[in-house]
Amino acid sequence: MSEILYEVKIADATGHTVAQMTKPEIVAKATASQGTWVFVNDRLVSAAELEHMELDAATEFKLMPGLVGGKDRLFSVEIADASGHSVVQMSQTEIAQKASESNAAWVFVDNTMVAADDIAAMDFSAVQKIRMVPPLVGGMAKAEC
């Protein structure tokens, strides 16, 4: 039995092209370039999710490049403070600088703690959430003699 072919609209400079593709071909195309957005019946899905989806009810597929800002793209950064947290807009460079200031903060990118020294060189194209929290120090204070 041959694989089912789906009609896939692929965004390009002319608007879009239409291709007939199998599910594995769609997954391969979606993962070929980082940041590709995949829509199934107008619902955004990840390439990993697409790989495990049942496509029986799927009638429309669209692949398009993800929208990513330029070098100075701003990110919403949650910074823990006495009130809970503040949300500020910062560039990747500003995030790296703030995190490096005397080990001023721990930085979590998509719920993964990252080293301050690594932030400037990281690929932030798919980042969804950034949090900064003061470093936590465990243990007891040294007793005075």
C-alpha positions, 0 to 999 in steps of 0.5 A: 500500500502506498503512502497517502499524499497530502497537498502542502502549501510552502511559502516562498518569494512568490507567495507559495508553491503547492506540493504533493508530499507524504507525511515523512516528506512533510516532517523532513521538510519541516525539520530541514530548516530551523524555525519552520512553522508548520500549520495543520488545519490552521493550527501551529504544530511543531515538527516533532508533534507532526511526526506523531500526529494522526493525519486522518482529519487533516485537510490543509498543510502549510509550511512557512519560515518562522518570523524572527526579528533582526539582530536587535530582536527584543525578548520579554524577560521575567525578572524575579523581584520583591513583588514577584517579577517584572517583565522587561524587554531586552535584547540578547546582548542586554540579557548576556550583560545583565547575567554576567554582572557579578553573577547577578542572575541565573538565567532560564531559557525555555525552563533550562538554566544556562550559563551567563557566558553562553548566552551571547552565542546561543541561538535564540531564534526559537526561544519562547520564555526567558526568566532571570532570578537572583542566585540562590545560596544554600546552607547556614550562616557561619556562627560567630565565635 
